[in-house]
């Protein structure tokens, strides 16, 4: 987990490709990590992303968007909302008498 104020390093594609080529040519990840100041895990992650691009997934954050809603869909939702509000109002009135 990142700590407050932590800065992350970014690397250009050329730097990544050079490091990955050296890794594929037989240099150990440990040597490359010491030389470039990059964690070994990051080098292995770059290699995996190059070897298996289908494994790269982007997690959707937040609420999923509803697409292609028509005017009728909005009207139906509005009617449901009105019924729910009426139900809540009846519940409040019922609870006030007791």
Secondary structure, DSSP 8 states (H G I E B T S, - for coil): ---TT-------HHHHHHHHHHHHTT--HHHHHHHHT--HHHHHHHHHHHH-GGG------SS----S--HHHHHHHHHHHHHHHHHHHHHHHHHHH-
